Amino acid sequence: MSLISIFLIFLFYISSLIFISGLSYKIIQYWKTPAPLKIPIAPSALDKKGVLLRYFREIFLFASLFKANKWTWLFGWSFHLALVLLFFRHLVYFWPGEVPLILYKTEPFKYAAYPLIFGLLGLLGRRLFVDRVRYISAPSDYLMLLVFIFIASTGMIMTFANNHPNILMVKNFASGLITFKWSELPGEIIFLLHILPVFCIIAVFPISKLLHAPGIFFAPTFNQVDNARKKRHLSDWASKNEDNLKINLESKNLKDE
């Protein structure tokens, strides 16, 4: 096995370990962060069914972004939808053993590369040409977009420019990463340029601005029911320490008397 194959196999497992541990740490951190105030964004749901419906609109349709800016919504929604479609398209390579027939039907999903690159270029242009967005943009914001554009471009070259790598070797290499039956990866430079930044993005994900997907589920402005006038709201910390708070308050009242 070549050194580059060994290096990329090692990089994949290191990146996956960083991704899983970093994502788990952030979710635990979100979970433990107290939400002492009742602060749902109006117009907010009055029951849990309304909260679920609001989450559906936000996660799948980007409802709040649509209300804020139609162009940003178009670029962002195109990018995320294409990313999901291409994820399922790539499952064919990583699926161990016999691939389910339904995954072979994802062949048309390869054309999602066009809305992907459209969305990325739009988001990059927004950061370059909109003054207020350019003012708050950090170098890492540009870097992430450029890396995604590079990944999408190399993927399109392999798919649409008759520059295909050895598909059987790609399948054996990718599925071998899941089953721990490692094999040689294709030697085409375009494939190496495509897969290397993907593994790097996996490692960077938990410690970058890319980590916004889990956060929305813990955002009190979204997950709270607007029932402040009907039910007393206590944060997790206050709920666990309510008895101590009552004792301290009673002691204070006695001292004041």
KOLDREN-882700 format. One record per residue: x, y, z of N, C-alpha, C in turn. Coordinates in steps of 0.1 Angstrom, whole numbers, plus 5000, padded with zeros to 4 digits. Layout:
N
XYZXYZXYZ/...
//
This chain:
257
500849885000500050005000500950125000/500550224992501350344991501350435003/502350525005502350615016501150715016/500750755004499650855004498350785008/498150655005497050575009497050565025/498150535030498250515045498050655052/498550755046498350895051496850935052/496150905040494750945040493850865048/494250735050493450645059493650695073/494850725077495150775090494450915092/494450995082493851125083492351115085/491751015078490250995079489850965094/490650865100490250825113490550935124/491651005122491851125131490851225130/490451265117489351355115488051315121/487751185119486451135124486451135139/487551105145487651105160487451255165/488151345159487951485163486551535161/485951485149484551525146483551475157/483651345160482751285170482951335184/484151345188484451395202484151545203/484451625193484151765193482651795193/481951725184480551735183479851695196/480251585202479651535214479951645225/481151695226481451795236480551915235/480351965223479552085221478052055224/477551945220476151905223475951905239/476951845246476851835260476851975266/477752065261477852195265476552275263/475952255251474652325248473652275258/473652145261472652085269472752135284/473952155288474152205302473952355304/473952425293473852575294472452615299/472352675311471052715316470352815307/469052815307468252915299467252975310/467753075317466953125329465753205325/465653255313464653345309463753285298/462453325298461553285288461653385276/462353345266462653445255462353385241/461153335239460853285225460753405216/461153395203461053495193459553505188/458953615189457653635184457653645168/456553595162455453525167455853385171/455553345183456053215188454953115190/455252985192454252885193453652885207/452452845208451752845221451652705227/452152605219452152465224453352395218/453652275222454752195217454552155202/453352135198453152105183453552225175/453252345180453652465173455152475172/455852445183457352445183457852345173/457352225172457752125162457552185148/456452245145456152295132457052415129/457452495139458352605137459752545133/460152445140461452375137461452325123/460352265119460252205105460452315095/459752425097459952545087461352595087/461952595099463252655100464352565095/464252435098465352345094465252315079/464052295074463852245060463652365050/463152475055462852585046463552715049/464352715060465052835064464152955064/463052945072461953045072462453185076/463153185087463653315092464553385083/465453305076466353365067465653415054/464553345051463753395039463153525042/462653545055462053675059463153785059/464353745063465453845065465953895051/466353805043466953845030466753735020/466053765009465753664999466953604992/467853694988469053644981469953554990/470153595002470953505011470153375013/468853375014468053255015468253165003/468253224991468353144979469753074978/470853154981472153094981472352984992/471953025004472052925015471252805013/469952815009469152705008469652614996/470052674985470552594974471752514978/472652574986473852504990473552394999/472652415009472352305019471552195013/470652225004469852124997470752034989/471652104981472552024972473551944981/473951994992474851915001474151785006/472951795009472151675014472051575002/471651624990471551534979472851464975/473951534976475251484972475751384983/475351414996475651315006475151175003/473851175000473251044996473850984983/474251074974474851024962476150954965/476951004975478250944979478150824988/476950794993476750685002477050554994/476850554981477050434972478550384974/479450484976480850444977481250394991/480550445001480950415015480150295020/479050265013478250155019478950025018/479149955030479849825030478949715024/479649625017478949505011478049545000/476949474998476049494987475249624989/475249704979474649834980473149824977/472249884985470849874983470449944970/469449884963469049934950468650084950/468050124961467650264962468750364961/469950324965471050414964471550424950/471350324942471750344927470750434920/469650464926468650554920469050704923/470150724931470550854934471550914923/471650844912472550884901472251024897/470951064895470651204891471051304901/471351264913471751364924473051424920/473851374911475051434908474951574902/473751604896473551734891473251834902/473151794914473151884925474351964927/475451924920476751994920476552144915/475652154906475352294900474752384910/473652354917473152444927474152454939/474952354941475952364952476952474949/477552474937478552574933477852714932/476552714927475852844926475652904940/475252824950475052874963476352924969/477452844967478752884973479253014967/479153024954479653154948478753274952/477453244954476553354959476953394973/477253294982477653334996478953404996/479853364987481153424987481053564982/480253584971479953724966479353814976/478453754984477853834995478853885005/479853805008480853845018481853945011/481953944998482854034991482254164988/480954174984480454294979479354364987/478954294998477954365007478754425019/478754555020479654625030479554575044/478254565049478054525063478454385065/478354295055478754155057480254145056/480854215047482354215046483054265058/482354365065482954425077483054325088/482054225089482154135100482753995096/483253985084483753855079485253845083/485553725089486853695093487553615081/488853605081489553535071489053385070/488753325081488253185081486953175074/486153275074484853275066485153255051/486053335046486453325032487053185029/487953145038488653015036487752905035/486752895044485752785044485052775031/484552895026483852895013484752855002/485952905002486952864991487252714991/487352655003487652515004486452434998/485252475002484052414997483952424981/484252544976484252564962485252474955/486452464961487452374956486952224955/486352184966485852044967484852024956/483852114955482852104945483352104931/484352194929484952204915485652074911/486452024920487151894917486151784915/485151784923484151674921483451684907/483151814903482451834890483451794878/484751824880485651784870485651634868/485651564879485651414878484351364872/483251424875481951374871481651414857/481851534853481351594840482351614830/483651604833484751634824485551514819/484851394820485451274815486851244822/486951284834488251264842487951174854/487251064851486850974862488050894867/488050884881489050784887488550644885/489350554889488850414889487750394899/486550374895485350374904485450254913/485950134908486050024917487050044928/488150114925489150144935488550244945/487750334940487150434949486150364959/485350274954484450194962485150114972/486250044968486949964978487650044988/488150154984488850244994487850305004/486750354999485750425008485150325017/484650215012483950115020484950045030/486250035026487249985034487450065047/487250195045487350285057486350255068/485150205063484050175072484250035078/484749945070484849805075486249765080/487149865080488549845084489249745075/488849725063489549645053490149735043/491249795046491849905039492449855025/492349935016492849905002493450034996/494150014985494750124978493750224972/494050344974493150444968493650474953/492750534945493150564931494250674931/495050664921496250744921496050874913/494850894907494551024900494651144909/495451244905495651354913494351434916/493451434906492251504908491451444920/491451314921490751244932491451284945/492751284946493451314958493151454962/493051554953492751684956491351704960/490451614956489051624961488851574975/489551454978489251394991490051445002/491251505000492051555011491351675018/490851775011490151885019488851835025/488251735020487051675026487351625040/488451555041488851495054489251615064/489851715058490251835067488951905072/487951915063486751985067486051905079/486051775078485551685088486151725102/487451735102488151765115487851905120/487752005111487552145114486152175119/485152095114483752115116483352155131/483752075141483252105154483852225161/484952285155485552395161485452525152/484552525143484352635134482952685134/482652785126481352835124480452745117/481052635111480152535104479252465114/479652465127478852395137477652485141/476652495132475452565136474152465136/474352345130473252255129472752215143/473552165152473052115165472552225174/473152345172472852455181471352505180/470752495169469352545167468452465176/468752335179467852255188467952295202/468952375206469152415220468852565222/468452635211468252775211466952805218/466952875230465752905237464752995230/465253075220464453155212463553075203/463952945200463152855191462452745199/463152685209462552565215461552595226/461352725230460452755241459052775236/458152735244456652765242456352895248/455552975242455253115247454053095257/454353055269453353035279453753095292/454553205291455053265303453953315313/452853345307451753395316450953285322/451153165317450353045322451152955330/452452945328453352855335454652915339/455052895352456352945356457452875350/458452955345459552895338460752895347/461452775348462652765356463752695348/464952755348466052685341466352555348/467152475342467552345348468252365361/469152465362469852495374468952535385/467952625382467052675392466152565397/465752475388464852355392465552265402/466852245400467652155409467952225422/467952355422468352425434467252515440/465952475436464852555441464752555456/464952445462464752435477465852525484/467052525479468152605484467752755483/467252785471466852925469465752975479/464752885482463752915491464252935505/465252845509465852855522466652985523/467353025513468153145514467253265514/466153265507465253375507464553385520/464153275526463553285540464553335550/465753295549466853345558466953495557/466953535545467153685542465953765548/464753705546463553775552463553785567/464053675573464153675588465153775593/466353795586467353895589466754035588/465954055577465454185575464454225586/463654115591462754145602463454175615/
//
